[in-house]
Amino acid sequence: MKKNFILLILLGAFCWSCSESTPTHKSVMPADKDATPATVELLAKLHRMYEQGVTAVGHQDDTLYGIGWWGDEDRSDVKSVAGDYPGVSGWEIGHIELGDDYSLDSVYFPRIKRDIILTDKRGGINTVSWHLRNPMTDASAWNRDSTKGTVTAILEDDLVQAKYLKGLDRVCDFFLSLKREDGTLVPILFRPFHEHTGDWFWWGRAWCTPQEYINLWKLTQEHMASRGVHNLLFAYSPDKTDNSQMYFERFPGNDRVDMYTLDAYHRGAEAGEKEYVDNAVKTLLDLREKADKNHKVIALSETGLGGLPMVNWYTEVLNQVLDQTRPVYFLVWRSFHSFSVPYPGQASESDFLKFTQQDNILLQKDVKNI
Ligand code: BMA
């Protein structure tokens, strides 16, 4: 009897510690408390991926264009080489805030909308970035010194704020237009004001205070919610930093963020390999520790080696990062003026195929089934 009693106590303590330290994906809710069921399910899927230690392949503008083609129906360099679309598809909506018909990357918005809906239907995950123009000066997202003070102006100057919110309304309309066949909305992983630890965008570190950045995030999130947009998960997405203090310096809070993600590129081919791997591993391990405490997941939201001058980059370099850190996805940028996924005939083709055939690397069908 006494033995059973002790066993019961031990079992109880064990279960209690499990529920304390590893809440199941079912218990994790999006930052948006009114998130749609599909958005809640997308977050649950990301947590399942995290728990299972798998990583989805991601590619920006994957089905829009590639090396040697533009605008073909449902073509994809990833699919041509690896047999399936990427698990995560990234899209860019810069210039939608202006009311333009096409993006800053010259893609018509109806085509982006079509491909997001199609990706979702096939079971893939969609993520969106937004290189919006400066609402104070009308200059591009990329910083000029004259853009200093833009975030302050959005927060404090009624006219600039009204212009920013008018642009944001167009973003809201776009997200609210992404409908599944049953009329519910496609869930999106939104990555606003990314790479703000650098100073190349007008929302960057050099041009506003931490509190101003956080207030811009809040203003944006609250305005979108007030417009009825509830199909978003929010990714906090700094560029590579020296330490996690800098990473979290402008963090809007765990109640406003669903994922900790990192943009970190491999530059300089062989010469830059160690720096890239060491920095990405260190940062992602730091993020994992914090993510585990705060019930978040981590991702490598932008990465790649432009032009793939190292033929076995995927199996020999990227794998070093992924094997040590297991982000839920990595995403390489668009195949336009450069490329970080191979295309048929390119030298890294067989390496990429070998890489994607690993059990813990997911393409679209794998993501669908998880
Ligand atoms: C950058 C470049 C630009 C592009 C921008 C937004 O990294 O690829 O050409 O306009 O991303 O997609």
Boltz pocket constraint, residues with backbone or C-beta under 6 A from the ligand:
constraints:
  - pocket:
      binder: B
      contacts: [[A, 92], [A, 94], [A, 104], [A, 105], [A, 131], [A, 333], [A, 334]]
      max_distance: 6.0
